[in-house]
Amino acid sequence: MVVRLGGTRSWILRMQHNRRRRDYGLGPTYDVSLADARCRAAELRRMVRAALDPVKERGLRRPDVPTFEMVARQCYDAIKAGWKDKRHLSWLASLENHVFPEIGAKRIDAIGSAEMLRAAMP
């Protein structure tokens, strides 16, 4: 159990994966019992022993994470009214021509800075 300065308490599993120390959050104490936290910790340990990365596996189970194209189009819709001279059209066209073919279908949480730079360079 970890108690933070504000008094909040949560269950944390600290272990190593690929020679790197990781802290896995198991949930807040008001929501997760000690028995449930122990079960979740055992499940995470089994995943690590099976050579799986629990952080990546948790991300794969979240289908609600939007793609880059979805987020970019939402951003475009939100700010296009504030641009003058229809510059918003060229901004969207640039994304459609150069960026969306590279990373448009990728989930937003799976894109790193190197991929962003590669897609934005042309």
C-alpha positions as CSV (number, residue, x, y, z in Angstrom):
1,M,0.0,0.0,0.0
2,V,1.2,3.5,-0.9
3,V,0.0,6.5,1.1
4,R,0.5,9.8,-0.7
5,L,0.9,13.2,0.9
6,G,-2.8,14.1,0.5
7,G,-3.7,10.9,2.4
8,T,-4.9,8.9,-0.6
9,R,-4.0,5.2,-0.4
10,S,-3.6,2.7,-3.2
11,W,-2.3,-0.7,-3.9
12,I,1.0,-0.9,-5.9
13,L,2.9,-3.9,-7.2
14,R,6.6,-3.1,-7.6
15,M,8.6,-5.6,-9.7
16,Q,11.1,-5.8,-12.5
17,H,10.4,-6.5,-16.1
18,N,13.3,-6.6,-18.7
19,R,15.7,-5.4,-16.0
20,R,13.6,-2.3,-15.5
21,R,11.7,-1.6,-12.3
22,R,8.1,-1.0,-12.8
23,D,5.2,0.0,-10.4
24,Y,1.9,-1.4,-11.4
25,G,-1.2,0.3,-9.9
26,L,-3.7,-2.2,-8.6
27,G,-6.3,0.3,-7.6
28,P,-7.3,2.6,-4.7
29,T,-7.9,1.0,-1.3
30,Y,-11.4,2.3,-1.0
31,D,-12.3,0.4,-4.3
32,V,-10.1,-2.7,-4.2
33,S,-9.8,-5.0,-1.3
34,L,-6.5,-6.5,-0.1
35,A,-7.6,-9.9,-1.4
36,D,-8.5,-8.5,-4.8
37,A,-5.2,-6.6,-5.0
38,R,-3.3,-9.8,-4.2
39,C,-5.2,-11.7,-7.0
40,R,-4.4,-8.9,-9.5
41,A,-0.7,-8.9,-8.4
42,A,-0.5,-12.7,-8.9
43,E,-2.1,-12.2,-12.4
44,L,0.5,-9.6,-13.3
45,R,3.4,-11.8,-12.1
46,R,2.1,-14.7,-14.3
47,M,2.1,-12.3,-17.3
48,V,5.7,-11.3,-16.6
49,R,6.8,-14.9,-16.2
50,A,5.1,-15.6,-19.6
51,A,7.3,-12.8,-21.1
52,L,4.4,-10.5,-21.6
53,D,4.5,-6.8,-20.8
54,P,1.5,-6.0,-18.6
55,V,1.4,-2.4,-19.5
56,K,1.2,-3.2,-23.2
57,E,-1.3,-5.9,-22.7
58,R,-3.5,-3.6,-20.7
59,G,-3.4,-1.1,-23.6
60,L,-4.4,-3.8,-26.1
61,R,-7.6,-4.5,-24.1
62,R,-8.8,-0.9,-24.4
63,P,-10.6,-0.7,-27.8
64,D,-11.9,2.8,-26.9
65,V,-8.6,4.5,-27.6
66,P,-9.1,6.7,-30.7
67,T,-6.8,6.7,-33.7
68,F,-4.7,9.6,-34.7
69,E,-7.0,10.5,-37.6
70,M,-10.0,10.5,-35.4
71,V,-8.4,12.9,-32.9
72,A,-7.0,15.1,-35.7
73,R,-10.4,15.5,-37.3
74,Q,-12.0,16.3,-34.0
75,C,-9.3,19.0,-33.4
76,Y,-9.9,20.3,-36.9
77,D,-13.7,20.6,-36.3
78,A,-13.1,22.4,-33.1
79,I,-10.7,25.1,-34.4
80,K,-11.5,25.6,-38.0
81,A,-13.9,28.5,-37.4
82,G,-11.1,30.6,-35.8
83,W,-8.9,30.6,-38.9
84,K,-9.1,33.2,-41.6
85,D,-8.9,32.9,-45.4
86,K,-9.9,29.2,-45.3
87,R,-6.4,28.2,-44.2
88,H,-8.1,25.3,-42.3
89,L,-8.7,23.6,-45.7
90,S,-5.0,23.4,-46.5
91,W,-4.2,22.2,-43.0
92,L,-6.6,19.3,-43.3
93,A,-5.4,18.5,-46.8
94,S,-1.8,18.4,-45.6
95,L,-2.7,15.9,-42.9
96,E,-4.7,13.8,-45.4
97,N,-1.9,13.7,-47.9
98,H,1.1,13.3,-45.7
99,V,0.3,12.3,-42.1
100,F,-2.8,10.1,-42.3
101,P,-1.3,7.5,-44.7
102,E,1.6,7.1,-42.2
103,I,0.0,7.1,-38.8
104,G,-3.7,7.9,-39.3
105,A,-4.9,4.4,-38.4
106,K,-2.6,4.0,-35.3
107,R,-4.1,4.4,-31.9
108,I,-3.1,7.7,-30.4
109,D,-1.4,6.1,-27.3
110,A,0.8,4.0,-29.6
111,I,2.4,6.9,-31.4
112,G,5.8,8.1,-30.3
113,S,7.7,11.3,-31.1
114,A,9.9,9.6,-33.7
115,E,6.8,8.4,-35.7
116,M,5.3,11.8,-35.5
117,L,8.5,13.4,-36.8
118,R,8.7,10.9,-39.7
119,A,5.1,11.5,-40.7
120,A,5.4,15.3,-40.4
121,M,8.7,15.8,-42.3
122,P,7.3,15.7,-45.9
